Amino acid sequence: MNVLAEYMPLLPEVILFLGTLLLLMTGVFNEQQGAKVVWGLAMPVLGAAIFFLIKDWGVNAVLFNGSFVVDDFARLLKVMVLLGGIVTLYMSVTYLSESGLFKPEYTVLLLFSLLGMMMMLSANDLIAMYLGLEVQSLALYVVASFRRDSVRSSEAGMKYFVLGALSSGMLLYGCSMVYGFTGSINFEDIAKATITEGAPSVGMVIGLVFILAGLAFKISAVPFHMWTPDVYEGAPTPVTAFFAACPKIAAMGLLIRVIHSAFPEMQPQWNQIIIFISIASMLLGAFGAIGQTNIKRLMAYSSIGHMGFALVGVAAGNREGIEGVLVYLMIYLIMTVGAFACILAMRRNEEMVENIEDLRGLSQTNLPAAFMFAMLMFSLAGIPPLAGFFAKFYVFMAAVKADMFVLAVVGVLASVVGAFYYLRIIKIMFFDEPKEGINEMPSQLKIVLGLSGMFVLLYVVYPNPIIDSAKLAAKALLPTV
């Protein structure tokens, strides 16, 4: 019984793993109704994992000789990715059914990728980190090319796979360099080995650079963003919604844990890298989206920019910065799923439409949807007093407190430039002549769009739950700061 009690913090992962295996078998042996049954059972499996994550809040544990750590930082991010998984699965049903893609393996693959994300967020050594990344990535390579009759979808999966393999190789090379110079794979032991009187060795710096390059690929940070626009455009739209939310959050959480747990003494070195990719991501996200006509490609550049804004908080290198990043990620998740609820509803007759011009005059054919989508666009642009403004405000204030004024100013200027393409969408919906109306929005998409729109509108009224949970999570990661 003592052994069982010791491993109880693993219960959410165990539930998700066993539940996914059960759903896999259910799909295999129930060909007729397999997809619906697997989809229906996935919700309680994810709900149970979230329940036990919240139930054990405040209980910290280190398992498997320090390889796996469970703390409030990991728990908060796990709850976020699981909620993102539930919402994207919920939004997927109509699209998958109408496209002939509603198969049990779709749900199973998403659950396996969520399991990989949970492993990433609790990883406390280099091997556990790599295992989590690969479990997540291998499932995502498949779902990116899930529409096998589409050349674009197959191309998206292939590009993601090839570039993902390259990033994994870079990450492993960095891990081997760090192991060679420290003699350990455990984050705490690596941190102790990096405590030196002078500058760290060149080998350690090279290892750190390659590890950060591999992780930057997963969050689509410049210059490792090349796959993002093509994969977002080519993948089935529900998969794009999943890509835009959950993997980014998990990879950002892993990045924060790696630099603060394994390389705290090398802050001057990793800080320069984070500042560079943050500025580059914000600027590319702002300018790259201006000429886009496909809304999924536009959201790809938008996500690159938003990861750049989140990295502003990471670059601050203090607890306020981590709190700001966590608040940013929570608000970003809700804004993103809301925006993709509207994009998933862009269907005319039997075909999905993806051009921004197809939203022309939406306010005249569906005013509530146009209003909520406009609120989400305003929020993504950072217009006060919507939630997106406060997300950026927290990370910019953390940068100012860390005397990184240039980074904060670049972030503000990039927000101004980026506001152009969000406002262009609003202008098209409200002021252009209506095109042939898009189909009636399915009820599940109305619910997601309505709830996310209300959140960004009303966040200013009661922000405390999100801010307090971010503070607790940041304190769990950096208790002595």
C-alpha positions in Angstrom: 0.0 0.0 0.0 2.9 2.4 0.7 4.2 1.8 -2.9 0.7 2.6 -4.2 0.5 5.8 -2.1 3.9 6.9 -3.4 2.8 6.7 -7.0 -0.6 8.2 -6.5 0.6 11.6 -8.1 0.9 9.6 -11.3 -2.8 8.8 -11.3 -3.8 11.3 -14.0 -1.2 9.9 -16.4 -2.2 6.4 -15.6 -5.9 7.1 -16.2 -5.1 8.8 -19.6 -2.8 5.9 -20.6 -5.1 3.1 -19.7 -8.1 4.9 -21.0 -6.5 5.5 -24.3 -5.5 1.8 -24.6 -9.1 0.9 -23.8 -10.4 3.3 -26.4 -8.0 1.9 -29.0 -9.3 -1.6 -28.4 -12.9 -0.3 -28.5 -12.3 1.3 -31.9 -10.7 -1.8 -33.3 -13.5 -4.2 -32.2 -16.4 -1.9 -32.9 -16.1 -0.9 -36.6 -19.7 0.4 -37.1 -20.1 2.9 -34.2 -16.5 2.9 -33.1 -15.8 6.6 -33.8 -18.8 7.8 -31.8 -18.2 5.5 -28.9 -14.5 6.3 -28.7 -15.2 10.1 -28.9 -17.9 9.8 -26.3 -15.7 7.9 -23.9 -12.7 10.1 -24.4 -14.5 13.0 -22.6 -14.9 11.2 -19.2 -11.3 9.9 -19.5 -10.0 13.4 -19.9 -12.4 14.7 -17.3 -11.2 12.1 -14.7 -7.5 13.1 -15.4 -8.4 16.8 -14.8 -10.3 15.9 -11.6 -7.3 14.1 -10.0 -4.9 16.9 -11.1 -7.1 19.5 -9.3 -7.8 17.2 -6.3 -4.0 16.8 -5.5 -3.3 20.6 -5.9 -0.5 21.6 -3.6 1.0 18.1 -3.2 4.5 17.9 -4.7 6.2 14.6 -5.5 9.4 13.5 -7.2 9.3 10.0 -8.8 11.6 7.5 -10.6 14.8 8.7 -9.0 14.2 12.3 -9.9 13.1 11.8 -13.5 9.5 12.8 -13.0 8.3 15.7 -10.9 4.7 16.6 -10.0 4.2 20.1 -8.8 1.6 22.9 -9.2 3.5 24.4 -12.2 3.1 21.1 -14.0 -0.5 20.6 -12.8 -1.7 24.0 -14.0 -0.3 23.5 -17.5 -1.6 19.9 -17.7 -5.1 21.1 -16.8 -4.7 23.7 -19.6 -3.7 21.2 -22.3 -6.3 18.6 -21.2 -9.0 21.3 -21.3 -7.8 22.4 -24.7 -8.0 18.7 -25.8 -11.5 18.4 -24.6 -12.6 21.6 -26.4 -10.9 20.7 -29.7 -12.4 17.2 -29.6 -15.8 18.7 -28.9 -15.5 21.1 -31.8 -14.3 18.4 -34.2 -17.4 16.3 -34.5 -19.3 18.1 -37.2 -16.3 18.8 -39.4 -15.1 15.2 -39.2 -18.6 13.7 -39.8 -19.2 15.9 -42.9 -15.7 15.3 -44.2 -15.8 11.5 -43.8 -12.9 11.6 -41.3 -14.8 10.6 -38.2 -12.7 7.6 -37.2 -11.7 6.2 -33.8 -8.0 6.6 -34.5 -8.4 10.4 -34.6 -9.5 10.6 -31.0 -6.9 8.0 -29.9 -4.0 9.8 -31.5 -5.0 13.1 -29.9 -5.2 11.4 -26.5 -1.7 9.9 -27.0 -0.3 13.3 -27.9 -1.9 14.7 -24.7 -0.2 11.9 -22.8 3.1 13.0 -24.3 2.4 16.6 -23.3 1.8 15.5 -19.7 5.1 13.6 -19.7 6.9 16.7 -21.0 5.5 19.0 -18.3 6.6 16.7 -15.5 10.0 15.8 -17.1 12.9 16.4 -14.8 15.7 14.9 -16.8 16.8 14.8 -20.4 15.6 11.3 -21.2 12.1 11.9 -19.8 12.0 15.2 -21.7 12.8 13.5 -25.0 10.4 10.7 -24.4 7.5 13.1 -23.7 8.3 15.2 -26.8 8.4 12.1 -29.1 5.2 10.6 -27.7 3.5 13.9 -28.5 5.1 14.5 -31.8 4.7 11.0 -33.4 0.9 11.2 -32.9 0.8 14.8 -34.3 2.7 13.8 -37.4 -0.1 11.4 -38.2 -3.1 13.6 -37.5 -1.5 16.4 -39.6 -1.9 14.2 -42.6 -5.1 12.6 -41.5 -7.0 13.6 -44.6 -5.4 11.1 -46.9 -7.3 12.1 -50.0 -5.8 15.6 -49.8 -2.4 16.5 -51.2 -2.1 19.5 -48.9 -2.8 17.4 -45.8 -0.2 14.7 -46.9 2.3 17.5 -47.6 1.6 19.1 -44.2 2.3 15.8 -42.4 5.5 15.2 -44.4 6.8 18.7 -43.8 6.0 18.4 -40.1 7.6 15.0 -39.8 10.9 15.9 -41.7 11.4 19.2 -39.8 10.3 17.5 -36.5 12.9 14.8 -37.0 15.5 17.6 -37.6 14.5 19.4 -34.4 14.7 16.1 -32.5 18.2 15.5 -33.8 19.2 19.0 -32.7 17.7 18.4 -29.2 19.4 15.1 -28.8 22.7 16.5 -29.9 22.3 19.3 -27.3 21.4 16.7 -24.6 24.5 14.6 -25.5 26.7 17.6 -25.1 25.2 18.6 -21.8 25.6 15.0 -20.5 29.2 14.8 -21.7 30.2 17.9 -19.8 28.2 17.3 -16.6 28.0 13.5 -16.4 24.3 13.6 -15.5 20.9 13.8 -17.2 19.0 15.0 -14.1 18.1 18.7 -14.2 19.1 19.4 -10.6 22.5 17.6 -11.0 23.1 19.6 -14.3 22.3 22.8 -12.4 24.9 21.9 -9.7 27.5 21.1 -12.3 27.0 24.5 -14.0 28.0 26.4 -10.8 31.4 27.7 -11.7 33.5 30.7 -10.7 34.0 31.8 -14.3 32.1 31.5 -17.5 30.6 28.1 -18.4 32.5 25.9 -20.8 32.0 26.3 -24.6 30.6 22.7 -24.7 27.9 23.6 -22.2 26.9 26.7 -24.1 26.7 24.7 -27.4 24.6 22.0 -25.7 22.2 24.7 -24.3 21.9 26.3 -27.7 20.9 23.1 -29.4 18.4 22.1 -26.7 16.8 25.6 -27.0 16.7 25.2 -30.8 14.9 21.9 -30.5 12.3 23.4 -28.0 11.9 26.6 -30.1 10.8 24.4 -33.0 7.9 23.0 -30.9 6.6 26.5 -30.0 7.1 27.8 -33.6 9.6 30.4 -32.5 11.6 32.2 -35.2 13.9 31.0 -36.9 12.4 27.5 -36.3 8.9 28.5 -37.5 9.2 27.4 -41.1 6.8 24.5 -40.8 4.0 26.4 -39.1 2.1 28.2 -42.0 2.2 25.2 -44.3 1.1 22.7 -41.7 -1.6 24.9 -40.3 -3.0 25.4 -43.8 -2.7 21.8 -44.9 -3.9 19.9 -41.8 -7.6 19.4 -41.2 -9.0 22.4 -39.5 -9.7 20.7 -36.1 -6.1 19.5 -36.1 -4.9 23.0 -36.8 -7.0 24.2 -33.8 -5.3 21.6 -31.6 -1.8 22.5 -33.0 -2.4 26.2 -32.2 -3.3 25.5 -28.6 -2.1 22.4 -26.7 1.4 21.6 -28.1 2.5 25.2 -27.8 1.4 25.4 -24.1 3.2 22.1 -23.3 6.4 23.1 -25.1 6.5 26.5 -23.4 6.0 24.9 -20.0 8.9 22.5 -20.8 11.1 25.3 -22.0 10.5 27.2 -18.7 11.3 24.2 -16.6 14.5 23.3 -18.5 16.0 26.8 -18.2 15.1 27.4 -14.6 15.7 23.8 -13.3 18.7 22.7 -15.3 20.4 26.0 -16.3 19.7 28.6 -13.7 23.4 29.5 -13.4 23.6 30.1 -17.2 20.9 32.8 -17.3 23.1 35.3 -19.1 23.6 32.8 -21.9 20.1 31.6 -22.4 18.7 35.0 -21.8 20.3 36.3 -25.0 18.9 33.5 -27.0 15.4 33.9 -25.6 15.5 37.7 -26.2 16.5 37.2 -29.8 13.8 34.6 -30.7 11.2 36.6 -28.8 11.9 39.8 -30.8 12.2 37.8 -34.1 8.9 36.0 -33.4 7.0 39.1 -32.5 8.2 40.9 -35.6 7.7 38.0 -38.0 4.3 37.3 -36.6 3.3 41.0 -37.0 4.6 41.5 -40.5 4.2 38.0 -42.0 0.5 37.9 -41.5 -0.3 41.2 -43.3 -0.3 39.8 -46.8 -2.1 36.5 -45.9 -5.5 35.7 -47.6 -6.0 32.2 -46.0 -7.3 32.5 -42.5 -5.5 29.4 -41.3 -2.1 30.8 -42.5 -3.0 34.1 -40.8 -3.6 32.2 -37.5 -0.3 30.5 -38.0 1.6 33.8 -38.1 -0.6 35.0 -35.3 0.5 32.0 -33.1 4.2 32.7 -34.0 3.7 36.3 -32.8 1.9 35.3 -29.6 4.7 32.8 -28.7 7.1 35.7 -29.1 5.0 37.8 -26.7 4.9 34.9 -24.2 8.7 34.6 -24.5 9.0 38.2 -23.3 8.0 36.9 -19.8 10.4 34.0 -20.1 13.2 36.4 -21.0 12.5 38.4 -17.8 13.9 35.5 -15.9 12.0 36.2 -12.7 8.9 34.9 -10.9 6.8 37.8 -12.2 7.8 36.8 -15.7 6.7 33.2 -15.2 3.4 34.4 -13.7 2.9 36.6 -16.7 3.6 33.7 -19.2 1.2 31.4 -17.4 -1.6 34.0 -17.5 -0.8 34.7 -21.1 -1.0 31.0 -22.0 -4.4 30.6 -20.3 -5.9 33.6 -22.1 -4.2 32.6 -25.4 -5.8 29.1 -25.1 -9.3 30.5 -24.7 -8.9 33.1 -27.5 -7.5 30.5 -29.9 -10.2 27.8 -29.4 -12.8 30.6 -29.8 -11.3 31.9 -33.0 -11.1 28.3 -34.4 -14.7 27.7 -33.5 -15.6 30.4 -36.0 -13.1 29.2 -38.6 -14.6 25.6 -38.3 -18.0 27.1 -39.1 -16.8 28.6 -42.4 -18.6 26.1 -44.6 -20.5 27.0 -47.7 -22.8 24.2 -49.0 -20.7 21.0 -48.8 -17.2 22.7 -48.8 -15.0 24.3 -46.2 -14.0 27.8 -47.2 -10.7 29.3 -45.8 -10.2 32.7 -47.5 -10.6 35.7 -45.2 -12.8 37.2 -48.0 -15.4 34.5 -47.4 -16.2 36.3 -44.1 -17.5 39.3 -46.0 -20.7 40.7 -44.5 -20.9 38.0 -41.8 -22.5 40.6 -39.5 -25.5 40.8 -41.8 -26.1 37.1 -42.0 -25.0 36.0 -38.5 -24.5 39.1 -36.2 -23.9 37.2 -32.8 -21.1 35.1 -34.4 -19.6 38.2 -36.1 -19.7 40.1 -32.8 -18.1 37.3 -30.8 -15.4 36.7 -33.4 -14.7 40.5 -33.5 -14.3 40.5 -29.7 -11.8 37.6 -30.1 -9.9 39.5 -32.8 -9.8 42.6 -30.7 -8.5 40.5 -27.8 -5.8 38.8 -29.9 -4.8 42.3 -31.0 -4.4 43.4 -27.4 -7.1 46.1 -27.4 -8.2 47.1 -23.8 -10.1 46.3 -21.7 -10.3 42.7 -23.2 -8.4 39.8 -21.8 -5.7 39.8 -24.5 -4.6 43.3 -23.4 -4.0 42.1 -19.9 -2.1 39.1 -21.1 0.4 41.3 -22.9 0.4 43.8 -20.1 1.6 41.2 -17.5 4.5 40.0 -19.7 5.6 43.6 -20.7 5.5 44.7 -17.0 7.7 41.7 -16.0 10.2 42.8 -18.8 10.2 46.4 -17.5 10.8 45.2 -13.9 13.8 43.2 -15.2 15.1 46.4 -17.0 14.4 45.0 -20.4 12.9 48.2 -21.8 13.9 47.5 -25.4 12.1 44.2 -25.4 8.9 45.7 -24.0 9.0 48.6 -26.5 9.5 46.1 -29.4 6.6 44.1 -28.1 4.3 47.2 -28.0 5.3 48.2 -31.5 4.7 44.6 -32.8 1.3 44.7 -31.2 0.4 47.9 -33.1 1.5 46.4 -36.4 -0.3 43.1 -35.7 -3.5 44.9 -34.9 -3.8 45.8 -38.6 -4.6 42.3 -39.8 -7.0 41.5 -36.9 -8.8 44.8 -37.6 -8.9 43.9 -41.3 -10.9 40.8 -40.5 -13.4 42.9 -38.4 -13.7 45.4 -41.3 -14.4 42.6 -43.8 -17.1 41.1 -41.5 -18.9 44.4 -40.7 -18.3 46.8 -43.5 -17.9 44.8 -46.7 -20.8 43.8 -49.0 -22.0 40.3 -47.9 -21.0 37.3 -49.9 -23.1 34.2 -50.2 -23.8 33.3 -46.6 -22.0 30.5 -44.9 -23.9 27.5 -43.4 -25.6 27.7 -40.1 -23.1 27.3 -37.2 -23.4 23.9 -35.4 -24.5 24.1 -31.8 -21.2 23.0 -30.3 -19.3 25.7 -32.2 -21.8 28.3 -31.0 -21.2 27.2 -27.4 -17.4 27.4 -27.7 -17.5 30.7 -29.5 -20.0 32.2 -27.1 -18.1 31.1 -23.9 -14.7 32.2 -25.2 -16.2 35.6 -26.4 -17.8 36.2 -23.0 -14.5 35.3 -21.3 -12.5 37.9 -23.2 -15.2 40.5 -22.5 -15.7 39.8 -18.8 -12.1 38.9 -17.8 -11.5 42.4 -16.5 -14.4 42.0 -14.0 -12.9 39.1 -12.1 -9.4 38.1 -13.1 -8.4 36.7 -9.7 -8.8 33.0 -10.3 -6.4 33.0 -13.3 -3.9 35.3 -11.6 -3.9 33.4 -8.3 -3.4 30.0 -10.0 -0.5 31.5 -12.0 1.1 32.8 -8.9 0.9 29.4 -7.1 2.3 27.6 -10.1 5.2 30.1 -10.5 6.0 29.8 -6.8 6.1 26.0 -7.1 8.8 26.3 -9.8 10.8 29.1 -8.2 10.1 28.8 -4.4 13.2 30.7 -3.3 13.0 33.7 -5.7 
